[in-house]
Amino acid sequence: MSPAQVEGLADTYATLIEENGGKVLKREHWGLKSLAYRIKKNRKGHYVMFDVEANSDAVNELERQMRLSEDVIRFMTVKLDEVTEAPSPMMSRRDRDDRRRSRDDRDDDMDGGSDDERGQIEEDSVDTSEEENS
Amino acid sequence: MAMGGGRRPFFRRKKSCPFSGPNAPAIDFRDVRLLQRFLTERGKIVPSRISAVSAKKQRLLAQAIKRARHIGLLPYIIR
């Protein structure tokens, strides 16, 4: 799965949240990372993170859609007590990310740029508790 | 006490919790590098009696590690 496709898929989920009365506060693309273990025969996946403020209906619908999607190999929704403005540790750790990216690039070259590795979307949504109650 | 004096074989330095105090790191399941310090080389969670993490923080830490494992950031086992 190409980065553009991942972007498109993330867009559809973002609009899905908006349509169900939620709000996307933050969105991060962590890029293609190697997984710590094989998930559904995949060794690598694209990670996408959303910080979302939404009620349970929107989250349920989002999770339902992600379960149906063939391209999402794993997702997780986490409820946060507070929203942090700062980017997640995954983004701030630049040195580590760069190192990882260069290694991934090299792997891709050895594969001959084949895109048979299916993309993975990791979603994690943030529900502020006040929003859930309303 | 017999063992209480300075440099007996059983003397143990008092360790403090790495997640307590003014500039302690926040426990976050996305912070893989931080979590990795609390895993053994086989990928198990280090017991708090070794790592000196307080009981409260150990619960949060275990939760964060399990979340990171679920989304494939950390391994369940390293063979």
Backbone of each chain as ProteinMPNN parsed JSONL, in Angstrom:
{"seq_chain_A": "MSPAQVEGLADTYATLIEENGGKVLKREHWGLKSLAYRIKKNRKGHYVMFDVEANSDAVNELERQMRLSEDVIRFMTVKLDEVTEAPSPMMSRRDRDDRRRSRDDRDDDMDGGSDDERGQIEEDSVDTSEEENS", "coords_chain_A": {"N_chain_A": [[0.844, -1.195, 0.0], [0.585, 2.162, -0.887], [1.953, 5.29, 0.364], [0.214, 7.352, -0.377], [-2.231, 6.081, -0.678], [-2.657, 5.307, 1.933], [-2.938, 7.766, 3.081], [-5.311, 8.564, 1.831], [-7.12, 6.702, 2.864], [-7.003, 7.35, 5.539], [-8.112, 9.854, 5.364], [-10.776, 9.228, 4.733], [-11.618, 8.076, 7.116], [-11.337, 10.195, 8.806], [-13.253, 11.979, 7.819], [-15.437, 10.431, 8.333], [-15.595, 10.505, 11.093], [-16.146, 13.212, 11.446], [-18.631, 13.364, 10.215], [-20.179, 11.957, 11.969], [-20.49, 13.639, 14.036], [-18.185, 14.188, 15.457], [-14.866, 15.385, 16.335], [-11.772, 15.915, 14.86], [-8.866, 16.264, 16.463], [-6.16, 16.03, 16.257], [-3.755, 14.727, 14.052], [-1.582, 12.257, 13.045], [0.903, 10.952, 10.992], [2.762, 8.223, 11.182], [4.193, 6.829, 9.442], [5.724, 4.184, 7.476], [6.413, 1.431, 9.359], [8.323, -1.168, 10.855], [6.744, -4.023, 12.169], [6.577, -5.39, 15.457], [6.018, -8.012, 15.601], [4.562, -10.56, 13.522], [1.557, -9.589, 12.07], [-1.378, -10.725, 10.895], [0.003, -11.879, 8.724], [1.66, -9.805, 7.998], [4.626, -7.901, 7.94], [5.308, -5.323, 8.079], [3.899, -2.07, 8.559], [1.79, 0.772, 7.92], [1.506, 3.431, 10.096], [-1.022, 5.322, 11.553], [-2.175, 7.961, 13.469], [-4.886, 9.249, 15.276], [-6.14, 11.94, 17.118], [-9.08, 12.291, 18.678], [-12.16, 13.842, 19.335], [-15.065, 12.676, 20.339], [-18.351, 11.21, 20.542], [-19.653, 8.062, 21.814], [-21.084, 6.805, 19.801], [-19.983, 7.665, 17.364], [-17.415, 6.633, 17.637], [-17.941, 3.921, 17.791], [-18.956, 3.448, 15.247], [-16.729, 4.101, 13.727], [-14.954, 2.096, 14.548], [-16.302, -0.127, 13.66], [-16.208, 0.217, 10.902], [-13.476, 0.014, 10.524], [-12.976, -2.563, 11.262], [-14.165, -3.874, 9.175], [-12.626, -3.176, 7.023], [-10.176, -4.293, 4.759], [-7.689, -3.312, 4.621], [-6.919, -2.252, 6.992], [-5.01, -3.512, 9.413], [-4.74, -3.664, 12.114], [-6.156, -2.054, 14.866], [-6.595, 0.398, 17.428], [-8.401, 1.842, 19.993], [-8.22, 4.326, 22.332], [-9.095, 5.711, 25.405], [-8.609, 8.937, 26.528], [-7.7, 10.913, 29.34], [-7.009, 13.558, 29.314], [-6.365, 16.052, 26.841], [-3.463, 16.394, 25.021], [-1.472, 18.904, 23.653], [0.981, 18.72, 22.509], [3.025, 16.985, 20.089], [3.002, 13.4, 19.759], [5.218, 11.076, 21.458], [6.289, 9.529, 19.471], [6.635, 11.164, 17.272], [8.269, 13.196, 18.17], [10.656, 12.043, 18.692], [13.072, 12.422, 16.878], [15.587, 11.622, 15.939], [15.538, 8.888, 16.231], [13.399, 8.185, 14.623], [14.303, 8.923, 12.111], [16.422, 7.236, 11.743], [15.094, 4.823, 11.654], [13.574, 5.216, 9.397], [15.437, 5.353, 7.332], [16.407, 2.824, 7.379], [14.176, 1.401, 6.679], [13.827, 2.32, 4.093], [15.983, 1.219, 2.832], [15.354, -1.476, 3.009], [13.133, -1.498, 1.38], [14.261, -1.033, -1.094], [15.667, -3.343, -1.494], [13.637, -5.101, -1.775], [12.894, -4.479, -4.248], [11.088, -2.506, -4.503], [8.539, -3.489, -4.325], [5.092, -3.56, -3.628], [3.632, -5.314, -2.1], [3.284, -5.647, 0.522], [0.872, -5.23, 2.864], [-0.782, -2.306, 3.858], [-0.973, -0.811, 7.077], [-3.204, 0.573, 9.275], [-3.064, 2.274, 12.111], [-5.205, 3.259, 14.445], [-5.767, 5.572, 16.905], [-8.042, 6.746, 19.015], [-9.158, 9.561, 20.765], [-11.18, 10.007, 23.406], [-12.607, 12.482, 25.108], [-13.728, 12.501, 28.389], [-15.846, 14.093, 29.14], [-17.135, 14.63, 26.794], [-18.158, 12.19, 26.113], [-20.155, 11.823, 27.926], [-22.037, 13.686, 27.27]], "CA_chain_A": [[0.0, 0.0, 0.0], [1.425, 3.35, -1.008], [1.621, 6.342, 1.335], [-0.94, 8.124, -0.84], [-3.424, 5.293, -0.357], [-2.839, 5.394, 3.374], [-3.472, 9.117, 3.292], [-6.704, 8.573, 1.412], [-7.889, 5.914, 3.825], [-7.092, 8.15, 6.763], [-9.075, 10.923, 5.081], [-12.142, 8.721, 4.828], [-11.957, 7.88, 8.521], [-11.474, 11.521, 9.409], [-14.573, 12.515, 7.458], [-16.422, 9.604, 9.033], [-15.719, 11.055, 12.448], [-16.818, 14.508, 11.355], [-20.042, 13.137, 9.876], [-20.882, 11.452, 13.141], [-20.529, 14.65, 15.09], [-16.957, 14.226, 16.228], [-13.898, 16.381, 15.922], [-10.407, 15.393, 14.831], [-8.023, 17.299, 17.061], [-4.769, 15.874, 15.857], [-3.577, 13.592, 13.149], [-0.16, 12.029, 12.819], [1.291, 9.797, 10.192], [4.062, 7.752, 11.649], [4.876, 6.237, 8.301], [5.882, 2.729, 7.414], [7.281, 0.931, 10.412], [8.27, -2.63, 10.951], [5.99, -4.479, 13.321], [7.384, -6.189, 16.371], [5.721, -9.41, 15.309], [3.722, -10.602, 12.324], [0.126, -9.448, 12.274], [-2.073, -11.113, 9.665], [1.044, -12.141, 7.726], [2.365, -8.587, 7.61], [5.801, -7.573, 8.742], [5.406, -3.874, 8.179], [2.617, -1.402, 8.43], [1.729, 2.221, 8.058], [0.822, 3.829, 11.322], [-1.701, 6.617, 11.553], [-2.785, 8.216, 14.761], [-5.844, 10.343, 15.37], [-6.702, 12.374, 18.398], [-10.457, 12.548, 18.289], [-13.131, 14.121, 20.386], [-16.299, 12.173, 19.75], [-19.141, 10.382, 21.445], [-19.433, 6.631, 21.606], [-21.666, 6.379, 18.523], [-19.005, 7.898, 16.304], [-16.3, 5.706, 17.818], [-18.415, 2.587, 17.425], [-19.044, 3.386, 13.792], [-15.349, 4.077, 13.235], [-14.375, 0.772, 14.802], [-16.98, -1.076, 12.789], [-15.655, 0.382, 9.555], [-12.085, -0.454, 10.47], [-13.006, -4.027, 11.302], [-14.547, -4.367, 7.851], [-11.623, -2.861, 6.022], [-9.098, -5.262, 4.57], [-6.407, -2.63, 4.676], [-6.57, -1.986, 8.384], [-4.697, -4.817, 9.974], [-4.896, -3.608, 13.571], [-6.457, -0.707, 15.337], [-6.812, 0.471, 18.86], [-8.989, 3.089, 20.456], [-7.872, 4.54, 23.73], [-9.734, 6.88, 26.0], [-7.639, 9.769, 27.234], [-8.287, 11.795, 30.341], [-6.789, 14.935, 28.909], [-5.802, 16.185, 25.505], [-2.184, 17.095, 25.028], [-1.234, 19.606, 22.384], [2.28, 18.362, 21.957], [3.034, 15.754, 19.298], [3.269, 12.196, 20.535], [6.647, 10.738, 21.524], [6.722, 8.924, 18.212], [7.053, 12.208, 16.345], [9.315, 14.057, 18.725], [11.931, 11.332, 18.682], [13.433, 12.572, 15.472], [16.772, 10.827, 15.607], [15.142, 7.492, 16.149], [12.528, 8.04, 13.453], [15.098, 9.018, 10.887], [17.19, 6.008, 11.615], [14.157, 3.792, 11.258], [13.105, 5.442, 8.036], [16.487, 5.021, 6.379], [16.496, 1.371, 7.331], [13.022, 0.937, 5.901], [14.066, 2.617, 2.691], [16.908, 0.232, 2.309], [14.592, -2.714, 2.856], [12.261, -1.379, 0.218], [15.063, -1.163, -2.294], [16.011, -4.74, -1.682], [12.429, -5.77, -2.253], [12.583, -4.038, -5.595], [9.978, -1.56, -4.451], [7.245, -4.154, -4.44], [4.135, -3.017, -2.673], [2.688, -6.361, -1.713], [3.053, -5.525, 1.957], [-0.362, -4.48, 3.042], [-0.658, -1.186, 4.782], [-1.66, -0.927, 8.35], [-3.623, 1.83, 9.872], [-3.304, 2.234, 13.545], [-6.007, 4.402, 14.834], [-6.175, 5.619, 18.29], [-8.948, 7.875, 19.165], [-9.199, 10.128, 22.1], [-12.492, 10.483, 23.844], [-12.608, 13.166, 26.387], [-14.84, 11.888, 29.106], [-16.998, 14.992, 29.17], [-17.855, 14.489, 25.545], [-18.891, 10.931, 26.083], [-21.35, 11.915, 28.745], [-23.055, 14.556, 26.695]], "C_chain_A": [[0.879, 1.244, 0.0], [1.023, 4.379, 0.049], [0.391, 7.15, 0.935], [-2.241, 7.397, -0.51], [-3.738, 5.355, 1.134], [-3.464, 6.735, 3.735], [-4.961, 9.168, 2.968], [-7.605, 7.844, 2.396], [-8.076, 6.691, 5.128], [-8.088, 9.287, 6.586], [-10.508, 10.419, 5.241], [-12.554, 8.526, 6.283], [-12.125, 9.212, 9.234], [-12.843, 12.111, 9.087], [-15.672, 11.719, 8.151], [-16.674, 10.132, 10.443], [-16.51, 12.36, 12.417], [-18.318, 14.322, 11.091], [-20.844, 12.663, 11.081], [-20.789, 12.404, 14.33], [-19.288, 14.701, 15.956], [-16.013, 15.279, 15.687], [-12.517, 15.732, 15.949], [-9.485, 16.489, 15.322], [-6.606, 17.236, 16.531], [-4.663, 14.645, 14.982], [-2.094, 13.446, 12.866], [0.031, 10.798, 11.945], [2.688, 9.382, 10.625], [4.84, 7.087, 10.529], [4.969, 4.722, 8.399], [6.871, 2.285, 8.477], [7.223, -0.586, 10.419], [7.577, -3.015, 12.247], [6.871, -5.368, 14.187], [7.144, -7.679, 16.177], [4.762, -9.414, 14.12], [2.255, -10.505, 12.714], [-0.539, -9.716, 10.936], [-1.095, -11.204, 8.491], [1.803, -10.882, 7.278], [3.552, -8.357, 8.545], [5.949, -6.074, 8.94], [4.029, -3.26, 8.041], [2.765, 0.103, 8.509], [0.952, 2.542, 9.323], [0.207, 5.208, 11.142], [-2.334, 6.796, 12.914], [-3.729, 9.404, 14.677], [-6.071, 10.677, 16.827], [-8.089, 12.904, 18.083], [-11.276, 12.893, 19.515], [-14.485, 13.739, 19.817], [-17.075, 11.378, 20.783], [-19.023, 8.921, 21.032], [-20.004, 6.164, 20.271], [-20.649, 6.508, 17.401], [-17.863, 6.899, 16.409], [-16.713, 4.291, 17.427], [-18.465, 2.425, 15.915], [-17.649, 3.304, 13.171], [-14.747, 2.687, 13.394], [-15.012, -0.279, 13.909], [-16.385, -1.022, 11.382], [-14.243, -0.18, 9.459], [-12.018, -1.967, 10.537], [-13.303, -4.59, 9.92], [-13.433, -4.19, 6.837], [-10.52, -3.914, 5.976], [-7.739, -4.619, 4.805], [-5.98, -2.274, 6.094], [-6.266, -3.321, 9.029], [-4.777, -4.813, 11.49], [-5.263, -2.183, 13.937], [-6.697, -0.746, 16.838], [-7.392, 1.838, 19.194], [-8.736, 3.208, 21.947], [-8.563, 5.8, 24.224], [-8.698, 7.662, 26.809], [-8.357, 10.68, 28.216], [-8.138, 13.251, 29.933], [-6.139, 14.947, 27.533], [-4.499, 16.953, 25.608], [-1.948, 17.689, 23.642], [0.013, 19.076, 21.692], [2.183, 17.094, 21.114], [3.446, 14.563, 20.153], [4.762, 11.877, 20.515], [7.18, 10.167, 20.221], [7.244, 9.97, 17.233], [8.268, 12.967, 16.878], [10.676, 13.367, 18.678], [12.484, 11.301, 17.28], [14.584, 11.658, 15.09], [16.387, 9.382, 15.35], [14.292, 7.238, 14.896], [13.328, 8.028, 12.161], [15.871, 7.725, 10.648], [16.289, 4.892, 11.078], [13.765, 3.943, 9.792], [14.171, 5.003, 7.036], [16.615, 3.509, 6.26], [15.356, 0.807, 6.482], [13.238, 1.16, 4.414], [14.965, 1.565, 2.068], [16.181, -1.087, 2.066], [13.737, -2.672, 1.603], [13.049, -1.586, -1.065], [15.391, -2.627, -2.562], [14.814, -5.526, -2.195], [12.125, -5.417, -3.703], [11.358, -3.14, -5.625], [8.618, -2.221, -4.581], [6.328, -3.704, -3.313], [3.157, -4.079, -2.184], [2.42, -6.347, -0.209], [1.819, -4.675, 2.188], [-0.197, -3.422, 4.121], [-1.43, -1.412, 6.049], [-2.023, 0.448, 8.854], [-3.812, 1.579, 11.347], [-4.104, 3.457, 13.892], [-6.011, 4.428, 16.34], [-6.903, 6.908, 18.534], [-8.965, 8.318, 20.609], [-10.622, 10.557, 22.392], [-12.281, 11.247, 25.129], [-13.868, 12.74, 27.108], [-16.069, 12.788, 29.122], [-17.834, 14.801, 27.913], [-18.691, 13.23, 25.515], [-20.183, 11.019, 26.861], [-22.451, 12.716, 28.074], [-23.825, 13.843, 25.598]], "O_chain_A": [[1.808, 1.357, 0.799], [-0.095, 4.351, 0.565], [-0.382, 7.582, 1.79], [-3.227, 8.018, -0.113], [-4.894, 5.443, 1.547], [-4.373, 6.829, 4.56], [-5.76, 9.731, 3.716], [-8.702, 8.301, 2.718], [-9.15, 6.689, 5.729], [-8.813, 9.646, 7.513], [-11.352, 11.106, 5.817], [-13.702, 8.779, 6.646], [-12.943, 9.347, 10.143], [-13.511, 12.669, 9.958], [-16.713, 12.268, 8.513], [-17.811, 10.195, 10.912], [-17.406, 12.59, 13.229], [-19.155, 15.022, 11.66], [-22.039, 12.938, 11.194], [-20.987, 12.009, 15.479], [-19.336, 15.208, 17.077], [-16.315, 15.973, 14.716], [-12.138, 15.087, 16.926], [-9.34, 17.525, 14.673], [-5.937, 18.258, 16.377], [-5.386, 13.664, 15.154], [-1.43, 14.412, 12.49], [-0.597, 9.758, 12.144], [3.66, 10.116, 10.445], [6.032, 6.816, 10.674], [4.38, 4.085, 9.272], [8.024, 2.714, 8.488], [6.223, -1.198, 10.044], [7.802, -2.404, 13.292], [7.796, -6.015, 13.696], [7.978, -8.504, 16.55], [4.215, -8.372, 13.761], [1.774, -11.242, 13.575], [-0.29, -9.01, 9.958], [-1.346, -10.67, 7.41], [2.514, -10.916, 6.273], [3.484, -8.587, 9.753], [6.631, -5.62, 9.859], [3.115, -3.86, 7.477], [3.719, 0.633, 9.078], [-0.119, 1.99, 9.576], [0.847, 6.133, 10.642], [-2.958, 5.877, 13.445], [-3.406, 10.431, 14.08], [-6.181, 9.786, 17.669], [-8.245, 13.852, 17.314], [-11.105, 12.311, 20.586], [-14.995, 14.403, 18.914], [-16.515, 10.927, 21.782], [-18.379, 8.588, 20.036], [-19.475, 5.232, 19.666], [-20.469, 5.595, 16.595], [-17.393, 6.377, 15.398], [-15.941, 3.554, 16.813], [-18.066, 1.393, 15.375], [-17.414, 2.55, 12.227], [-14.108, 2.169, 12.479], [-14.345, -1.209, 13.455], [-16.1, -2.046, 10.761], [-13.861, -0.771, 8.449], [-11.129, -2.588, 9.954], [-12.777, -5.633, 9.532], [-13.314, -4.974, 5.896], [-10.008, -4.359, 7.003], [-6.766, -5.293, 5.143], [-4.802, -2.025, 6.351], [-7.15, -4.164, 9.178], [-4.874, -5.881, 12.095], [-4.732, -1.227, 13.373], [-6.966, -1.797, 17.42], [-6.907, 2.864, 18.715], [-9.014, 2.288, 22.716], [-8.602, 6.82, 23.536], [-8.006, 7.107, 27.662], [-9.465, 11.153, 27.962], [-9.024, 14.071, 30.174], [-5.467, 14.001, 27.123], [-4.44, 18.028, 26.206], [-2.194, 17.055, 22.615], [0.087, 18.997, 20.466], [1.355, 16.225, 21.39], [4.152, 14.713, 21.15], [5.488, 12.36, 19.646], [8.362, 10.3, 19.904], [8.169, 9.71, 16.463], [9.173, 13.327, 16.125], [11.715, 14.024, 18.631], [12.385, 10.296, 16.577], [14.556, 11.004, 14.048], [16.84, 8.748, 14.397], [14.446, 6.227, 14.211], [13.072, 7.24, 11.251], [15.956, 7.207, 9.534], [16.665, 4.133, 10.184], [13.64, 2.968, 9.052], [13.866, 4.367, 6.027], [16.894, 2.979, 5.185], [15.536, -0.117, 5.69], [12.888, 0.321, 3.583], [14.744, 1.094, 0.952], [16.376, -1.732, 1.036], [13.624, -3.652, 0.867], [12.575, -2.227, -2.003], [15.392, -3.083, -3.705], [14.959, -6.489, -2.949], [11.215, -5.98, -4.313], [10.679, -3.029, -6.645], [7.64, -1.554, -4.918], [6.767, -3.498, -2.182], [1.999, -3.782, -1.889], [1.462, -6.953, 0.272], [1.749, -3.528, 1.747], [0.444, -3.639, 5.149], [-2.43, -2.13, 6.069], [-1.205, 1.367, 8.844], [-4.634, 0.76, 11.758], [-3.675, 4.582, 13.635], [-6.237, 3.402, 16.981], [-6.404, 8.004, 18.278], [-8.805, 7.523, 21.535], [-11.188, 11.388, 21.681], [-11.82, 10.69, 26.126], [-14.939, 12.632, 26.51], [-17.201, 12.303, 29.119], [-19.064, 14.808, 27.954], [-19.791, 13.206, 24.962], [-21.18, 10.384, 26.515], [-23.638, 12.463, 28.277], [-24.727, 14.427, 24.997]]}, "seq_chain_B": "MAMGGGRRPFFRRKKSCPFSGPNAPAIDFRDVRLLQRFLTERGKIVPSRISAVSAKKQRLLAQAIKRARHIGLLPYIIR", "coords_chain_B": {"N_chain_B": [[20.68, -3.804, 64.587], [21.983, -6.719, 62.947], [22.51, -6.777, 60.213], [22.268, -4.212, 59.511], [24.364, -2.356, 59.417], [26.65, -0.295, 57.526], [28.562, -1.578, 55.179], [27.678, -4.305, 54.8], [27.16, -7.643, 53.456], [24.495, -7.662, 52.694], [23.769, -5.132, 52.258], [21.787, -2.64, 50.81], [21.35, -0.21, 48.395], [19.113, 2.511, 48.596], [16.624, 2.742, 46.271], [14.866, 4.934, 44.073], [11.638, 5.569, 42.658], [11.567, 5.624, 39.149], [9.593, 7.028, 37.822], [8.573, 8.896, 39.458], [8.755, 12.114, 41.03], [10.038, 15.444, 40.174], [10.893, 15.936, 37.349], [9.993, 13.595, 35.982], [9.568, 11.095, 33.458], [6.649, 10.915, 31.348], [4.367, 8.229, 31.272], [3.693, 6.6, 28.396], [2.091, 4.8, 25.878], [3.063, 5.069, 23.357], [5.647, 5.743, 23.485], [8.111, 4.122, 22.728], [10.794, 3.711, 23.195], [11.207, 4.442, 25.802], [9.608, 2.572, 27.153], [10.889, 0.259, 26.516], [13.016, 0.085, 28.195], [12.043, -1.122, 30.382], [11.676, -3.728, 29.883], [12.656, -7.15, 29.77], [15.38, -8.885, 28.142], [14.088, -10.827, 26.8], [11.682, -9.782, 26.382], [9.868, -9.607, 28.433], [7.97, -7.999, 31.033], [9.718, -6.111, 33.363], [9.942, -6.939, 36.765], [8.667, -4.882, 39.419], [10.129, -4.882, 41.735], [12.693, -5.142, 40.921], [13.069, -3.031, 39.104], [12.363, -0.89, 40.614], [10.128, 0.686, 40.284], [7.264, 2.419, 41.383], [4.291, 1.015, 42.882], [1.901, 2.056, 41.891], [2.753, 3.354, 39.549], [3.782, 1.194, 38.242], [1.554, -0.252, 37.517], [0.426, 1.466, 35.628], [2.496, 1.463, 33.811], [2.601, -1.221, 33.014], [0.159, -1.405, 31.706], [0.604, 0.382, 29.597], [2.683, -0.898, 28.228], [1.382, -3.195, 27.407], [-0.494, -2.159, 25.68], [1.173, -1.103, 23.715], [2.251, -3.455, 22.781], [0.031, -4.621, 21.641], [-0.536, -3.077, 19.35], [1.663, -3.63, 17.898], [4.065, -2.348, 18.361], [5.779, -3.161, 20.281], [7.29, -6.315, 21.024], [5.612, -9.404, 21.905], [6.978, -11.657, 22.626], [10.452, -12.376, 22.575], [12.361, -14.343, 20.76]], "CA_chain_B": [[20.514, -4.992, 63.738], [23.249, -7.267, 62.482], [22.727, -6.464, 58.81], [21.973, -2.805, 59.265], [25.524, -1.475, 59.295], [27.081, 0.122, 56.186], [28.896, -2.417, 54.025], [27.441, -5.742, 54.953], [26.807, -8.241, 52.165], [23.104, -7.435, 52.329], [23.46, -3.704, 52.155], [21.13, -2.316, 49.536], [21.113, 1.219, 48.229], [17.687, 2.798, 48.43], [16.34, 3.244, 44.936], [13.593, 5.652, 44.019], [10.856, 5.258, 41.469], [11.966, 6.457, 38.009], [8.484, 7.81, 37.288], [8.143, 9.877, 40.442], [9.673, 13.245, 41.112], [9.655, 16.604, 39.364], [10.942, 15.774, 35.886], [9.873, 12.189, 35.617], [8.932, 10.951, 32.149], [5.262, 10.467, 31.328], [4.212, 6.879, 30.728], [2.869, 6.688, 27.197], [2.311, 3.561, 25.126], [3.719, 5.362, 22.082], [7.062, 6.022, 23.741], [8.653, 2.769, 22.711], [12.145, 3.656, 23.735], [11.087, 4.481, 27.26], [9.029, 1.311, 27.633], [11.846, -0.812, 26.289], [13.926, -0.008, 29.345], [11.41, -1.91, 31.427], [11.472, -5.08, 29.375], [13.851, -7.984, 29.769], [15.834, -9.138, 26.774], [13.112, -11.709, 26.158], [10.462, -9.035, 26.156], [8.954, -9.624, 29.574], [7.962, -6.792, 31.849], [10.605, -6.261, 34.51], [9.209, -6.757, 38.017], [8.95, -3.589, 40.032], [11.151, -5.004, 42.783], [13.979, -4.949, 40.259], [13.17, -1.721, 38.47], [12.063, 0.109, 41.651], [8.967, 1.495, 39.933], [6.257, 2.331, 42.432], [3.19, 0.117, 42.522], [0.954, 2.807, 41.069], [3.325, 3.57, 38.217], [3.971, -0.112, 37.604], [0.276, -0.603, 36.88], [0.314, 2.277, 34.408], [3.543, 1.011, 32.902], [2.186, -2.505, 32.449], [-0.914, -1.101, 30.754], [1.199, 1.015, 28.413], [3.436, -1.915, 27.494], [0.435, -4.108, 26.774], [-1.063, -1.436, 24.534], [2.203, -1.025, 22.678], [2.354, -4.793, 22.193], [-1.158, -4.903, 20.83], [-0.443, -2.452, 18.037], [2.841, -4.074, 17.189], [5.244, -1.518, 18.595], [6.67, -3.973, 21.099], [7.008, -7.736, 20.842], [5.135, -10.185, 23.048], [8.093, -12.521, 23.006], [11.644, -12.316, 21.727], [12.927, -15.69, 20.791]], "C_chain_B": [[21.845, -5.437, 63.175], [23.544, -6.813, 61.055], [22.634, -4.966, 58.528], [23.185, -1.933, 58.992], [26.042, -1.368, 57.878], [27.388, -0.932, 55.146], [28.839, -3.908, 54.351], [27.078, -6.317, 53.593], [25.392, -7.896, 51.726], [22.757, -5.969, 52.205], [22.877, -3.375, 50.782], [20.899, -0.813, 49.473], [19.627, 1.454, 48.011], [17.472, 3.417, 47.052], [15.01, 3.985, 44.957], [12.931, 5.395, 42.669], [11.243, 6.176, 40.311], [10.832, 7.305, 37.433], [7.93, 8.796, 38.301], [9.177, 10.991, 40.518], [9.342, 14.299, 40.086], [9.74, 16.393, 37.858], [10.994, 14.307, 35.491], [9.196, 12.09, 34.252], [7.48, 10.495, 32.292], [5.198, 9.076, 30.713], [3.22, 6.949, 29.575], [3.148, 5.448, 26.359], [3.008, 3.807, 23.798], [5.209, 5.589, 22.239], [7.82, 4.697, 23.87], [9.996, 2.695, 23.413], [12.147, 3.668, 25.263], [10.62, 3.13, 27.79], [10.033, 0.181, 27.535], [12.805, -0.977, 27.475], [13.334, -0.873, 30.447], [10.996, -3.287, 30.926], [12.779, -5.845, 29.52], [14.252, -8.241, 28.328], [14.917, -10.117, 26.044], [11.759, -11.017, 25.971], [9.462, -9.083, 27.286], [9.037, -8.301, 30.329], [8.81, -7.036, 33.101], [9.805, -6.037, 35.798], [9.622, -5.469, 38.72], [9.976, -3.706, 41.148], [12.545, -4.893, 42.197], [14.118, -3.504, 39.775], [12.863, -0.575, 39.423], [10.943, 1.062, 41.246], [7.922, 1.325, 41.029], [5.068, 1.516, 41.939], [2.211, 0.803, 41.588], [1.472, 2.971, 39.644], [3.531, 2.25, 37.494], [2.692, -0.559, 36.908], [0.098, 0.168, 35.58], [1.301, 1.8, 33.347], [3.136, -0.291, 32.218], [1.093, -2.291, 31.408], [-0.348, -0.535, 29.46], [1.949, -0.009, 27.573], [2.493, -2.842, 26.754], [-0.23, -3.443, 25.574], [-0.067, -1.397, 23.383], [2.378, -2.38, 21.997], [1.2, -5.043, 21.24], [-1.042, -4.297, 19.432], [0.904, -2.696, 17.357], [4.067, -3.193, 17.366], [6.275, -2.281, 19.425], [6.321, -5.435, 20.889], [6.383, -8.35, 22.1], [6.255, -11.078, 23.56], [9.251, -12.261, 22.068], [12.302, -13.675, 21.832], [14.406, -15.669, 20.545]], "O_chain_B": [[22.736, -4.618, 62.95], [24.688, -6.5, 60.723], [22.901, -4.523, 57.411], [23.048, -0.867, 58.392], [25.872, -2.304, 57.097], [26.546, -1.177, 54.283], [29.81, -4.648, 54.195], [26.727, -5.574, 52.676], [25.108, -7.84, 50.529], [21.589, -5.606, 52.064], [23.405, -3.777, 49.745], [20.323, -0.222, 50.387], [18.964, 0.681, 47.319], [18.045, 4.452, 46.711], [14.136, 3.687, 45.771], [13.585, 5.052, 41.684], [11.247, 7.396, 40.478], [11.085, 8.209, 36.637], [6.928, 9.461, 38.038], [10.328, 10.818, 40.116], [8.482, 14.098, 39.228], [8.764, 16.642, 37.151], [11.89, 13.85, 34.782], [8.341, 12.914, 33.925], [7.129, 9.783, 33.233], [5.898, 8.786, 29.743], [2.058, 7.31, 29.758], [4.305, 5.084, 26.151], [3.495, 2.865, 23.172], [5.949, 5.624, 21.256], [8.12, 4.23, 24.968], [10.291, 1.739, 24.13], [12.957, 3.011, 25.916], [11.173, 2.609, 28.76], [10.037, -0.738, 28.355], [13.332, -2.064, 27.71], [14.052, -1.31, 31.347], [10.092, -3.922, 31.47], [13.865, -5.276, 29.408], [13.539, -7.856, 27.401], [14.964, -10.224, 24.819], [10.813, -11.615, 25.459], [8.322, -8.647, 27.123], [10.039, -7.588, 30.267], [8.639, -8.034, 33.8], [9.073, -5.053, 35.909], [10.768, -5.029, 38.629], [10.634, -2.719, 41.477], [13.49, -4.578, 42.92], [15.135, -2.848, 40.001], [13.078, 0.588, 39.081], [10.828, 2.147, 41.817], [7.719, 0.224, 41.54], [4.867, 1.35, 40.736], [1.746, 0.211, 40.614], [0.748, 2.763, 38.67], [3.462, 2.195, 36.266], [2.739, -1.169, 35.839], [-0.321, -0.387, 34.564], [0.988, 1.742, 32.158], [3.302, -0.449, 31.009], [1.102, -2.924, 30.352], [-0.763, -0.919, 28.367], [1.863, 0.009, 26.345], [2.757, -3.234, 25.618], [-0.497, -4.099, 24.567], [-0.422, -1.628, 22.227], [2.621, -2.451, 20.793], [1.38, -5.61, 20.162], [-1.409, -4.934, 18.444], [1.237, -2.048, 16.365], [5.014, -3.293, 16.586], [7.481, -2.074, 19.289], [5.168, -5.76, 20.605], [6.602, -7.872, 23.213], [6.451, -11.231, 24.766], [9.047, -11.957, 20.893], [12.744, -14.082, 22.906], [15.045, -16.721, 20.537]]}, "name": "protein", "num_of_chains": 2, "seq": "MSPAQVEGLADTYATLIEENGGKVLKREHWGLKSLAYRIKKNRKGHYVMFDVEANSDAVNELERQMRLSEDVIRFMTVKLDEVTEAPSPMMSRRDRDDRRRSRDDRDDDMDGGSDDERGQIEEDSVDTSEEENSMAMGGGRRPFFRRKKSCPFSGPNAPAIDFRDVRLLQRFLTERGKIVPSRISAVSAKKQRLLAQAIKRARHIGLLPYIIR"}
